[in-house]
Amino acid sequence: MIILASFIIIVTGIHYAAFIIIPFLLAIFIAILCTPPQRFLINKGVHPTLAVVIVLTLLLIGATLLAAFVGASMNDFIVQLPVYQNQLEVKTGDFYTVLQNMGLELPAKDLREFIKPDIAMTFAANTLKKLSAALTNMFLISLTVVFILLEASGFKHKIHLAFNNSDESIESFERFMTSVNNYLAIKTVISLATGFVVSVGLLMIGVNHAILWGLVAFLLNFIPNIGSILAAIPAVLLALIQIGPGGAFMTAMLYLGVNTVIGNFLEPRFMGQGLGLSTLVVFMSLVFWGAMLGPVGMLLSIPLTMILKLALEHNEETKWIAILMGSGSEAKKKLEG
């Protein structure tokens, strides 16, 4: 009962402190991504402080360019959202009419209460708005990233003084950080490739806000199994409204092809085996962090869970938990190996 009560108190505290926790989690995520280029510059003889300044400057320039390209498209989509919703309701009504003309008697009014395709577009708009709101506090996030990167350079010395088995602790810590950096770096590059291909494909098809949907595909690609489905739904619905069934079909095939090639062939090849998560763990992570921190929590839930799994794998006493968190195919391959 004490453990359960403590858990409830912690969860409640996380929920009410979301406005503080979200920028801090974003800062940690960005700092981990910035660590490899920072180390590269330091190894080339650049002073650690100057390396942090260079990396952060490049990051801010990239974020500014992204905001310039995507901001106008996102605002236009949010303004046009009521129009898209009305058009989608008309399309849904036409679909029910076609089914009834084919002799299928459906309770259209009851179905419309449960099947509302426009919810996907509303969810996409709300997610983008809340993510933009979280990034508006960029000064605090950038400042936190600077302190984390400056602190990271002296972390080995702290471990050396804090633990008696310093050599073993430092080696374990370096293995863990290498795994985390490799995972996030490769996942980010693969997600960027996914977003780029989706944007180019949608531009060729003629779907509005193609760059915006590429950004959504990039963000949701961090969520395995269901992220690609969530990213495809609003774009397919918009193609249906704007172009028609043919455009929706081509958009669906684009997402299917991208995720088949990148998700099933390229990503496993570069990520390697042993980094999968159980579908149940993915779903529970989305539900938990989404309830605690909103859409931003959902986007960060899988990277955070993946980091936790990597940490558990590097400790013999907790390795069994990491195995249980892994996918069934991963466990099967280890047994066959």
C-alpha positions in Angstrom: 0.0 0.0 0.0 2.9 2.4 0.8 4.5 1.6 -2.6 1.1 2.2 -4.4 0.5 5.4 -2.5 4.0 6.6 -3.4 3.5 5.8 -7.0 0.2 7.7 -7.1 1.8 10.8 -5.5 4.7 10.7 -7.9 2.4 10.3 -11.0 0.2 13.2 -9.7 3.2 15.3 -9.2 4.5 14.6 -12.7 1.1 15.6 -14.1 0.9 18.9 -12.3 4.5 19.7 -12.9 4.3 19.0 -16.7 5.1 22.7 -17.5 8.5 22.2 -15.8 9.2 18.6 -16.8 8.4 18.9 -20.5 11.1 21.6 -21.2 13.6 19.6 -19.1 12.9 16.3 -21.0 13.2 18.1 -24.3 16.5 19.6 -23.2 17.8 16.1 -22.2 16.7 14.7 -25.6 18.4 17.6 -27.5 21.6 17.3 -25.3 22.0 13.6 -26.1 21.7 14.3 -29.8 24.3 17.1 -29.5 26.8 15.0 -27.6 28.4 13.2 -30.6 29.1 16.5 -32.6 30.4 18.1 -29.4 32.8 15.2 -28.8 33.9 15.3 -32.5 34.8 19.0 -32.1 36.6 18.4 -28.8 38.6 15.6 -30.4 39.6 18.0 -33.2 41.1 20.3 -30.6 38.2 22.7 -30.0 37.8 24.0 -26.5 34.8 22.3 -24.7 33.0 25.6 -24.1 33.5 26.7 -27.7 32.3 23.3 -28.9 29.1 23.7 -27.0 28.5 27.2 -28.4 29.1 26.0 -32.0 26.8 23.0 -31.6 24.0 25.0 -30.0 24.4 27.8 -32.6 24.0 25.3 -35.5 21.0 23.8 -33.6 19.3 27.1 -33.2 19.9 28.0 -36.9 18.3 24.7 -37.9 15.3 25.2 -35.6 14.8 28.7 -37.0 14.9 27.5 -40.6 12.5 24.7 -39.7 10.1 27.1 -38.0 10.2 29.4 -41.0 9.3 26.6 -43.4 6.7 24.8 -41.3 5.2 27.7 -39.3 3.2 29.3 -42.1 2.0 25.9 -43.3 0.9 24.9 -39.8 -1.0 28.2 -39.2 -2.7 27.8 -42.6 -3.7 24.2 -41.8 -5.1 25.2 -38.4 -7.1 28.1 -40.0 -8.5 25.7 -42.7 -9.2 22.9 -40.2 -13.0 23.7 -39.8 -13.4 23.7 -43.6 -11.6 20.4 -43.9 -13.7 18.9 -41.2 -17.0 20.0 -42.9 -15.7 18.6 -46.2 -14.8 15.3 -44.5 -18.3 15.0 -43.0 -19.8 15.5 -46.5 -17.5 12.8 -47.8 -18.5 10.5 -45.0 -22.2 11.1 -45.7 -21.7 10.4 -49.4 -20.0 7.1 -48.4 -22.9 6.1 -46.3 -25.3 6.9 -49.1 -23.3 4.8 -51.6 -23.4 1.8 -49.1 -27.2 2.2 -48.7 -27.7 2.3 -52.5 -25.8 -1.0 -52.6 -28.4 -2.5 -50.3 -26.5 -2.2 -47.1 -28.8 -0.7 -44.4 -26.6 1.1 -41.9 -27.6 3.2 -39.0 -25.7 6.2 -40.3 -26.6 8.5 -37.4 -25.3 6.0 -34.9 -22.2 5.3 -36.9 -21.3 8.9 -37.2 -21.3 9.2 -33.4 -18.6 6.5 -33.1 -16.7 6.8 -36.5 -15.4 10.4 -36.8 -12.5 10.6 -39.3 -12.1 14.3 -38.6 -10.9 13.5 -35.1 -7.5 12.4 -36.6 -7.0 15.8 -38.2 -8.1 17.6 -35.0 -5.6 15.5 -33.0 -2.8 16.3 -35.5 -3.6 20.0 -35.2 -3.7 19.9 -31.4 -0.4 18.0 -31.2 1.4 20.5 -33.4 0.0 23.4 -31.4 1.0 21.9 -28.1 4.5 21.0 -29.4 4.9 24.6 -30.7 3.8 25.9 -27.3 6.4 23.7 -25.6 9.1 25.0 -27.9 8.2 28.6 -27.3 10.2 28.4 -24.1 13.3 27.9 -26.2 15.5 30.1 -24.0 15.0 27.9 -21.0 15.5 24.7 -23.1 18.7 26.1 -24.7 20.1 27.2 -21.4 19.4 23.8 -19.9 21.1 22.1 -22.9 24.2 24.3 -22.4 24.5 23.3 -18.7 23.9 19.6 -19.5 26.6 19.6 -22.2 29.1 21.5 -20.0 28.4 19.1 -17.1 28.8 16.1 -19.3 32.5 16.8 -19.9 33.3 16.4 -16.2 31.0 13.6 -15.4 33.7 10.9 -15.7 35.6 12.6 -12.9 32.6 12.6 -10.6 32.0 8.9 -11.2 35.7 8.3 -10.4 35.3 10.0 -7.1 31.8 8.8 -6.2 32.4 5.0 -6.7 35.1 2.7 -5.4 35.0 0.5 -8.5 35.5 3.6 -10.7 37.0 1.9 -13.7 34.1 -0.5 -13.9 31.5 2.2 -13.3 33.1 4.5 -16.0 33.3 1.6 -18.5 29.6 0.7 -17.9 28.6 4.3 -18.1 30.5 4.8 -21.4 28.9 1.7 -22.9 25.4 2.9 -21.9 26.0 6.4 -23.3 27.4 5.0 -26.5 24.3 2.8 -27.0 22.0 5.7 -26.2 23.8 8.1 -28.6 23.9 5.5 -31.4 20.2 4.7 -31.0 19.1 8.3 -31.0 21.5 9.4 -33.7 20.5 6.6 -36.1 16.8 6.9 -35.2 16.9 10.7 -35.9 18.6 10.3 -39.2 16.2 7.6 -40.3 13.2 9.8 -39.1 14.6 12.7 -41.1 14.9 10.5 -44.2 11.3 9.4 -43.6 10.0 12.9 -43.3 11.9 14.1 -46.4 10.6 11.3 -48.6 7.1 11.8 -47.4 7.3 15.6 -48.0 8.7 15.1 -51.6 6.1 12.4 -52.3 3.2 14.5 -51.1 4.4 17.5 -53.1 4.4 15.3 -56.3 0.9 14.0 -55.5 -0.3 17.5 -54.9 -1.4 17.3 -51.2 -1.5 20.6 -49.4 0.9 21.2 -46.4 3.3 18.6 -47.6 6.2 19.9 -45.5 4.0 19.9 -42.5 3.1 16.2 -43.0 6.7 15.5 -43.5 7.4 17.0 -40.0 4.6 14.9 -38.5 6.1 11.8 -40.2 9.5 12.7 -38.7 8.2 13.1 -35.2 5.9 10.1 -35.2 8.6 7.8 -36.6 10.1 7.8 -33.1 7.0 5.7 -32.1 7.5 2.2 -33.5 4.6 0.0 -34.8 1.8 2.6 -34.6 3.6 5.9 -35.3 3.6 5.5 -39.1 -0.1 4.7 -39.0 -0.9 7.8 -36.9 1.2 10.0 -39.3 -0.5 8.6 -42.4 -4.2 9.1 -41.3 -4.5 12.9 -41.5 -2.5 13.1 -44.7 -4.6 10.4 -46.4 -7.8 12.2 -45.2 -6.7 15.5 -46.6 -5.8 13.9 -49.9 -9.3 12.4 -50.0 -10.8 15.8 -49.4 -8.5 17.7 -51.8 -7.9 15.2 -54.7 -10.4 12.4 -54.2 -10.1 8.6 -53.7 -7.3 8.3 -56.2 -5.2 10.8 -54.3 -6.0 9.2 -51.0 -4.9 5.8 -52.5 -1.6 7.2 -53.8 -0.9 8.9 -50.4 -1.6 5.6 -48.6 0.7 3.7 -50.9 3.4 6.4 -50.4 3.3 5.9 -46.6 3.1 2.1 -47.0 6.1 2.1 -49.3 8.2 4.5 -47.2 7.6 2.6 -44.0 8.1 -0.8 -45.7 11.5 0.1 -47.2 12.8 2.3 -44.3 11.1 0.6 -41.4 11.5 -3.0 -42.4 14.8 -2.9 -44.3 17.0 0.1 -43.7 16.2 0.7 -40.0 16.9 -2.9 -38.8 20.1 -3.0 -40.9 21.5 0.2 -39.2 20.0 -0.2 -35.8 20.8 -3.8 -35.5 18.8 -6.4 -33.6 18.1 -6.3 -29.9 16.7 -2.7 -29.8 13.0 -3.6 -30.3 10.2 -3.0 -27.8 7.2 -5.0 -27.1 4.1 -3.7 -28.7 2.4 -3.7 -25.3 5.2 -1.7 -23.8 5.0 0.8 -26.7 1.2 1.2 -26.2 1.4 1.5 -22.4 4.3 4.0 -22.7 2.1 6.1 -25.0 -0.9 6.0 -22.8 1.1 6.7 -19.6 3.2 9.6 -20.8 0.4 11.0 -23.0 -1.8 11.2 -19.9 1.0 12.7 -17.8 2.5 15.2 -20.3 0.1 15.4 -23.2 1.2 15.1 -26.9 4.8 16.0 -26.2 4.9 13.2 -23.6 3.7 10.8 -26.3 6.4 11.9 -28.7 9.1 11.5 -26.1 7.7 8.3 -24.5 9.4 5.8 -26.8 12.9 7.4 -26.7 12.6 7.6 -22.9 11.5 4.0 -22.7 14.2 2.9 -25.1 16.9 4.7 -23.0 15.4 2.9 -19.9 15.7 -0.4 -21.7 19.3 0.2 -22.7 20.1 1.2 -19.1 18.5 -2.0 -17.8 20.4 -4.1 -20.3 23.8 -2.8 -19.0 23.1 -4.1 -15.5 23.1 -7.8 -14.9 20.7 -7.5 -12.0 18.0 -5.8 -14.2 18.8 -7.4 -17.6 15.7 -9.6 -17.2 13.4 -6.6 -17.1 14.9 -5.4 -20.4 14.3 -8.8 -22.0 10.7 -8.7 -20.9 10.4 -5.2 -22.4 11.8 -6.4 -25.7 9.8 -7.7 -28.7 8.9 -11.4 -29.2 10.9 -11.6 -32.4 14.0 -10.3 -30.5 13.7 -13.0 -27.8 13.2 -15.7 -30.5 16.3 -14.7 -32.3 18.4 -14.7 -29.1 17.1 -18.2 -28.3 17.8 -19.5 -31.8 21.3 -17.8 -31.7 
